[in-house]
Amino acid sequence: MTMLENQASNLVKAANILAESISDYSTLNDKNVVLKDLEHQGDQITHELFTIIDKTFVTPLDKEDISELTSTIDQVLDATYGTSDRMILFKIQKTSSHMQELANLLLKACNEIYTAVKGLPKAKREDLIQYSKAISQCEHEGDNIYRIAIADLFETDNAIEIIKSKEVYETLESALDRSRDVADVIEDIALKYR
């Protein structure tokens, strides 16, 4: 379980750095380099986990559940880094309050993921379900913010900025969607083992 904890901890670091870089946009280039490293570390952890799963005869949870949890956490990390990368690629001039709100929700969801993973395999069913619900709530709030953000974008008249910002919003929203996938896996584990 330590490797899964490391993966979840790495995800929290990445989400925190993304939220900080959106808050203080002048640090984005430097923090994007750190995010890229964290994403690379996440890929290495995922690969190591798959190798361990393959070679271990008895695991604390079903191999398929560990594999699914590992994959979904990695997808959240990929989208987290992807947000920062798109902001640099598209030369976003300034961030919006909606970007910050989405990044903060992502960080909150990632903290819940970490807490849930840290509790595995001994956490009570009710606790795991609560973590899952908290993550899902972040994703739901993110959907609402995303719709408002897109509506606000179309109040402006700069088509290029609309397209660029929309890409960033979509990637942030995708990261939250992937966190919901993690929540689903956690809930499945809670129902299966508890």
C-alpha positions as CSV (number, residue, x, y, z in Angstrom):
1,M,0.0,0.0,0.0
2,T,3.0,2.3,0.5
3,M,3.4,2.7,-3.3
4,L,-0.2,3.7,-3.7
5,E,0.2,6.2,-0.9
6,N,3.3,7.6,-2.7
7,Q,1.3,7.9,-5.9
8,A,-1.5,9.7,-4.1
9,S,0.9,11.9,-2.2
10,N,2.6,12.8,-5.5
11,L,-0.8,13.7,-6.9
12,V,-1.5,16.1,-4.0
13,K,1.8,17.8,-4.6
14,A,1.0,18.3,-8.2
15,A,-2.5,19.7,-7.6
16,N,-1.1,22.0,-4.9
17,I,1.6,23.3,-7.3
18,L,-1.0,23.9,-10.0
19,A,-3.3,25.8,-7.6
20,E,-0.3,27.9,-6.5
21,S,0.8,28.7,-10.1
22,I,-2.7,29.8,-11.0
23,S,-2.8,32.0,-7.9
24,D,0.7,33.5,-8.6
25,Y,0.9,33.3,-12.4
26,S,4.4,34.7,-12.5
27,T,5.6,31.3,-11.2
28,L,3.9,29.2,-13.8
29,N,7.0,28.5,-16.0
30,D,9.1,27.4,-13.1
31,K,6.3,25.4,-11.5
32,N,5.4,23.7,-14.8
33,V,8.9,22.2,-14.8
34,V,8.2,20.8,-11.3
35,L,4.8,19.5,-12.4
36,K,6.4,17.8,-15.4
37,D,8.8,16.0,-13.0
38,L,6.0,15.0,-10.7
39,E,4.0,13.7,-13.7
40,H,7.1,11.7,-14.7
41,Q,7.5,10.4,-11.2
42,G,3.8,9.4,-11.2
43,D,4.4,7.4,-14.4
44,Q,7.3,5.6,-12.8
45,I,5.3,4.8,-9.7
46,T,2.4,3.5,-11.8
47,H,4.8,1.3,-13.8
48,E,6.4,0.0,-10.6
49,L,3.0,-0.7,-9.1
50,F,2.0,-2.7,-12.2
51,T,5.3,-4.7,-11.9
52,I,4.6,-5.4,-8.3
53,I,1.0,-6.4,-8.9
54,D,2.2,-8.8,-11.7
55,K,4.9,-10.4,-9.5
56,T,2.9,-10.6,-6.2
57,F,0.9,-13.7,-5.5
58,V,-1.2,-12.4,-2.6
59,T,-2.2,-8.7,-2.5
60,P,-4.1,-6.8,0.2
61,L,-6.8,-6.0,-2.4
62,D,-7.7,-7.6,-5.7
63,K,-5.0,-7.1,-8.3
64,E,-7.7,-5.6,-10.6
65,D,-8.8,-3.0,-8.0
66,I,-5.2,-2.0,-7.3
67,S,-4.6,-1.7,-11.0
68,E,-7.7,0.4,-11.6
69,L,-6.9,2.7,-8.7
70,T,-3.4,3.2,-9.9
71,S,-4.5,3.9,-13.5
72,T,-7.2,6.4,-12.4
73,I,-4.9,8.3,-10.1
74,D,-2.4,8.5,-12.9
75,Q,-5.0,10.0,-15.2
76,V,-5.8,12.7,-12.7
77,L,-2.1,13.5,-12.5
78,D,-1.8,13.6,-16.3
79,A,-4.7,16.1,-16.6
80,T,-3.3,18.2,-13.7
81,Y,0.0,18.5,-15.5
82,G,-1.8,18.9,-18.8
83,T,-3.6,22.0,-17.5
84,S,-0.3,23.7,-16.7
85,D,1.3,22.7,-19.9
86,R,-1.6,24.1,-22.0
87,M,-1.5,27.4,-20.1
88,I,2.2,27.7,-21.2
89,L,1.6,26.4,-24.8
90,F,-1.3,28.7,-25.4
91,K,0.5,31.7,-23.7
92,I,-2.4,32.4,-21.5
93,Q,-1.9,36.0,-20.4
94,K,-3.7,35.9,-17.1
95,T,-5.7,33.4,-15.1
96,S,-9.3,33.8,-14.0
97,S,-11.1,33.4,-10.7
98,H,-12.9,30.4,-12.3
99,M,-9.5,28.7,-13.1
100,Q,-8.5,29.2,-9.5
101,E,-11.8,27.8,-8.2
102,L,-11.4,24.7,-10.4
103,A,-7.8,24.2,-9.3
104,N,-8.8,24.6,-5.6
105,L,-11.5,22.0,-6.1
106,L,-9.1,19.7,-7.8
107,L,-6.7,20.1,-4.8
108,K,-9.5,19.3,-2.4
109,A,-10.4,16.2,-4.4
110,C,-6.8,15.1,-4.5
111,N,-6.5,15.5,-0.7
112,E,-9.5,13.3,-0.3
113,I,-8.0,10.7,-2.7
114,Y,-4.8,10.7,-0.6
115,T,-6.7,10.2,2.7
116,A,-8.8,7.4,1.2
117,V,-5.7,5.6,-0.2
118,K,-3.8,6.1,3.0
119,G,-6.7,4.3,4.8
120,L,-6.6,1.3,2.6
121,P,-7.0,-1.6,3.1
122,K,-8.1,-1.2,6.7
123,A,-10.5,1.8,6.5
124,K,-14.1,1.3,7.4
125,R,-16.6,1.1,4.6
126,E,-18.4,4.2,5.8
127,D,-15.2,6.2,5.8
128,L,-14.3,5.2,2.3
129,I,-17.7,6.0,1.1
130,Q,-17.5,9.4,2.7
131,Y,-14.2,10.1,0.9
132,S,-15.8,9.0,-2.3
133,K,-18.7,11.3,-1.8
134,A,-16.4,14.2,-1.0
135,I,-14.5,13.7,-4.2
136,S,-17.7,13.4,-6.2
137,Q,-18.9,16.6,-4.6
138,C,-15.8,18.4,-5.8
139,E,-16.4,17.1,-9.3
140,H,-20.1,18.2,-9.2
141,E,-19.1,21.7,-8.0
142,G,-16.5,21.8,-10.7
143,D,-19.1,21.1,-13.3
144,N,-21.1,24.1,-12.2
145,I,-18.1,26.4,-12.2
146,Y,-17.1,25.1,-15.6
147,R,-20.5,26.0,-17.1
148,I,-20.4,29.5,-15.6
149,A,-16.8,29.9,-16.8
150,I,-17.7,29.0,-20.3
151,A,-20.7,31.3,-20.3
152,D,-18.5,34.1,-19.0
153,L,-15.9,33.4,-21.7
154,F,-18.5,33.9,-24.5
155,E,-19.3,37.4,-23.0
156,T,-16.0,38.5,-24.4
157,D,-15.2,39.3,-28.0
158,N,-11.7,37.9,-28.4
159,A,-12.2,34.6,-30.2
160,I,-8.6,33.5,-29.8
161,E,-8.6,34.1,-26.0
162,I,-11.9,32.3,-25.8
163,I,-10.5,29.2,-27.5
164,K,-7.3,29.2,-25.4
165,S,-9.1,29.7,-22.1
166,K,-11.8,27.1,-23.0
167,E,-9.0,24.5,-23.5
168,V,-7.6,25.2,-20.0
169,Y,-11.1,25.0,-18.5
170,E,-11.7,21.7,-20.3
171,T,-8.5,20.2,-19.0
172,L,-9.2,21.3,-15.4
173,E,-12.7,19.9,-15.7
174,S,-11.2,16.7,-17.1
175,A,-8.9,16.4,-14.1
176,L,-11.9,16.7,-11.8
177,D,-13.8,14.1,-13.9
178,R,-10.9,11.7,-13.6
179,S,-10.9,12.3,-9.8
180,R,-14.5,11.1,-9.9
181,D,-13.3,8.0,-11.6
182,V,-11.0,7.4,-8.6
183,A,-13.9,8.0,-6.3
184,D,-15.9,5.3,-8.1
185,V,-13.0,2.8,-7.7
186,I,-12.7,3.7,-4.0
187,E,-16.5,3.2,-3.5
188,D,-16.3,-0.2,-5.4
189,I,-13.5,-1.3,-3.0
190,A,-15.5,-0.2,0.0
191,L,-18.5,-2.2,-1.1
192,K,-16.5,-5.2,-2.0
193,Y,-14.3,-5.6,1.0
194,R,-16.1,-4.1,3.9
